[in-house]
């Protein structure tokens, strides 16, 4: 059975997310006006890229450049399952196209894992900052494979502190890495690396932790979880629920139900 899921996320630089399971479908030759970043979860794909025979399967990551003709079909009768990100040309520059045509597939387990994590973040409304952070690191790693990667700038505790201040001020409404980078005059990928090296966690996890802390206080004040979710900046109640359980170990409702109950643990003697 041919199955397709596609959507446009609210993440700068990602034009479309496309998940598909194909058995019989074969793509005719065509082009995209965006970069195609592809991982295969099951099976294998055969495709021709600029009249060269190529394939994608297993742990490899495939990058197809914009405006270069390619097709695609299952390599076996069992079909294939794939996940694709269509990236705007603002994410990767045109100078990488030649290398991507010559060698579209790379074997990089860390890159593949980061792309998998990005897909998980894109599937969870409200986790756009995480998705943007992961995309920034993926972009840098792709540039390392397909072009000359500039020498990394020295990590900056000052920049990390400035980003933390922005996150503290914008805890409820949030901020995109693109906006933070513009305000701090720094590339988003460098911001993520500097913040993580300085504080021991990436900026999106810091922001979630701040929101959870605020939610705890409001829940103990007797506020309803649905109202708390909106108050502290989560996308909805289920978004609050998922992160609250991960951080605190119980649901927001169970946590709120203990409000005002004295500690019943035996005291140390």
C-alpha positions in Angstrom: 0.0 0.0 0.0 1.3 3.5 -0.9 1.2 5.8 2.1 2.2 9.5 2.3 2.2 12.1 5.0 3.3 15.6 4.3 3.2 19.0 6.1 4.9 22.4 6.2 6.4 23.0 9.6 6.8 26.4 11.3 10.6 26.1 11.2 12.6 28.5 9.0 14.5 26.8 6.3 12.2 23.7 6.0 9.9 23.9 3.1 8.2 20.5 3.6 8.3 17.3 5.6 7.5 14.2 3.6 7.1 10.7 4.9 6.2 7.8 2.5 5.9 4.1 2.2 6.0 3.0 -1.5 5.9 -0.5 -3.0 4.9 0.0 -6.6 5.2 3.7 -7.1 8.0 4.9 -9.3 8.9 8.6 -9.6 9.3 9.9 -13.2 12.3 12.2 -13.8 11.7 15.5 -12.1 13.4 18.4 -10.3 12.8 20.2 -7.0 13.5 23.9 -6.3 14.7 22.9 -2.8 17.4 20.6 -1.4 16.2 17.0 -0.7 17.5 15.5 2.5 16.6 11.8 2.6 16.9 8.9 5.0 15.5 5.4 4.3 14.0 3.5 7.3 13.1 0.3 5.5 14.1 -1.3 2.1 16.2 0.4 -0.5 15.8 3.0 -3.3 17.3 3.1 -6.7 17.4 6.5 -8.5 19.1 8.2 -11.4 20.6 11.6 -10.6 21.8 13.7 -13.6 21.9 10.4 -15.6 24.1 8.6 -13.0 22.8 5.4 -11.3 22.5 5.8 -7.5 20.9 4.2 -4.5 19.9 4.9 -0.9 19.4 2.4 1.9 20.3 1.6 5.5 22.3 4.0 7.6 23.3 6.4 4.7 22.1 10.0 4.3 21.2 11.2 0.8 21.3 14.9 -0.3 20.0 15.8 -3.7 20.6 19.4 -5.0 17.9 21.7 -6.3 17.1 21.8 -10.0 18.9 18.5 -10.9 16.8 15.9 -12.6 16.3 12.6 -10.7 13.8 9.8 -10.5 13.2 7.0 -7.9 11.8 3.5 -7.4 12.0 0.6 -5.0 15.1 -1.5 -5.3 13.2 -4.7 -4.3 9.7 -6.0 -4.5 9.2 -5.2 -0.8 9.2 -1.4 -1.4 10.7 1.2 0.9 9.9 3.6 3.7 11.6 7.0 3.7 11.6 10.3 5.4 12.4 13.5 3.5 13.1 17.1 4.4 12.9 19.7 1.6 15.3 22.5 2.6 15.2 26.0 1.3 18.2 27.2 -0.7 18.9 29.6 2.2 19.9 26.6 4.3 22.6 25.3 2.0 24.4 27.3 -0.7 24.6 26.5 -4.3 28.3 25.8 -4.2 27.6 22.4 -2.6 25.5 21.1 -5.6 28.4 19.7 -7.6 29.6 17.5 -4.7 26.1 16.4 -4.0 25.6 15.3 -7.7 29.0 13.4 -7.7 28.4 11.7 -4.3 24.8 12.2 -3.0 25.1 9.5 -0.3 27.2 9.7 2.9 27.6 7.2 5.6 27.5 9.2 8.8 25.6 7.6 11.8 25.7 10.8 13.9 24.2 12.9 11.0 21.5 10.3 10.4 20.7 10.2 14.1 20.4 14.0 14.2 18.1 13.9 11.2 16.0 11.3 12.9 15.8 13.5 16.0 14.8 16.4 13.9 11.9 14.5 12.4 10.7 13.6 15.9 10.8 17.3 16.9 8.9 18.3 13.7 6.2 15.8 14.5 5.6 17.5 17.9 3.9 20.9 17.6 5.5 23.4 20.0 9.0 22.0 19.7 10.1 24.4 16.9 13.1 25.7 18.8 14.4 22.2 19.2 13.8 21.5 15.5 15.6 24.8 14.5 18.6 23.9 16.8 18.9 20.5 15.3 18.7 21.8 11.8 21.5 24.3 12.5 23.8 21.4 13.5 22.7 19.3 10.6 23.5 22.1 8.2 27.0 22.5 9.5 27.6 18.8 9.2 26.3 18.7 5.7 28.6 21.5 4.8 31.5 19.5 6.2 30.6 16.6 3.9 29.8 18.4 0.7 31.9 21.6 0.9 34.6 23.3 2.7 33.6 23.9 6.3 35.1 27.1 7.7 37.2 26.8 10.8 34.8 26.9 13.7 34.7 30.1 15.7 35.8 29.9 19.3 32.9 29.0 21.6 31.8 32.1 23.6 30.4 32.1 27.1 29.4 35.7 26.6 27.2 34.8 23.6 25.7 31.9 25.6 24.9 34.2 28.5 23.2 36.7 26.1 21.1 33.9 24.6 20.1 32.7 28.0 19.0 36.2 28.9 16.9 36.3 25.7 15.3 32.9 26.6 14.6 34.1 30.2 12.8 37.2 28.9 11.0 35.4 26.2 10.1 32.2 28.1 6.4 32.3 27.3 6.4 33.5 23.7 9.8 31.9 22.8 12.3 33.0 20.2 13.6 31.4 17.0 17.3 30.8 16.6 17.1 32.9 13.4 15.9 35.9 15.4 18.3 35.3 18.2 21.2 35.0 15.7 20.2 38.3 14.1 19.9 40.0 17.5 23.3 38.7 18.7 24.9 38.9 15.2 25.9 35.2 15.3 25.3 32.1 13.2 22.6 29.9 14.8 24.8 26.8 14.8 27.5 28.7 16.7 24.9 29.9 19.2 23.7 26.3 19.9 27.3 25.0 20.3 28.3 27.9 22.6 25.2 27.6 24.8 25.5 23.8 25.1 29.2 24.0 26.0 28.6 26.7 28.6 25.5 25.4 30.3 25.6 21.7 29.6 22.3 21.5 27.7 21.1 23.0 24.3 18.9 26.1 24.3 15.6 24.3 23.6 16.0 22.1 26.6 16.8 25.1 28.8 13.6 26.8 27.6 11.5 23.7 28.2 13.0 23.4 31.7 12.2 27.1 32.5 8.6 26.5 31.3 8.2 23.4 33.4 9.5 25.3 36.5 6.9 28.0 36.0 4.2 25.4 35.4 5.0 23.7 38.7 4.4 26.9 40.6 1.1 27.7 38.8 -0.2 24.1 39.3 0.5 24.3 43.1 -1.4 27.6 43.1 -4.4 25.6 41.9 -4.4 26.6 38.3 -5.9 24.1 35.7 -3.3 22.3 33.5 -4.9 23.6 30.3 -4.6 27.2 31.5 -1.1 26.6 32.8 0.0 25.3 29.4 -1.0 28.5 27.7 0.3 30.7 30.5 3.9 29.4 30.3 4.2 28.9 26.6 3.5 25.3 25.8 1.6 24.6 22.5 -1.3 22.9 24.3 -2.0 20.7 27.3 -0.6 17.6 25.7 2.6 19.4 25.0 2.8 20.4 28.7 1.9 16.8 29.7 4.7 15.3 27.6 7.5 17.5 28.9 6.2 17.7 32.5 6.2 13.9 32.8 9.7 13.8 31.4 11.0 16.4 33.9 9.0 15.7 37.0 8.0 12.0 36.7 4.2 12.5 37.1 1.5 14.2 35.1 0.6 17.8 35.7 -2.8 16.8 37.1 -1.3 14.4 39.6 1.3 17.0 40.6 -1.4 19.6 41.1 -3.5 17.2 43.2 -0.7 17.1 45.8 -0.7 20.9 46.2 -0.9 21.8 49.9 -0.4 18.2 51.1 2.4 18.1 53.7 5.4 15.9 53.2 4.6 12.5 54.5 8.1 11.0 54.1 9.7 10.0 57.4 12.2 12.5 58.6 15.8 11.4 59.0 17.0 10.8 62.5 
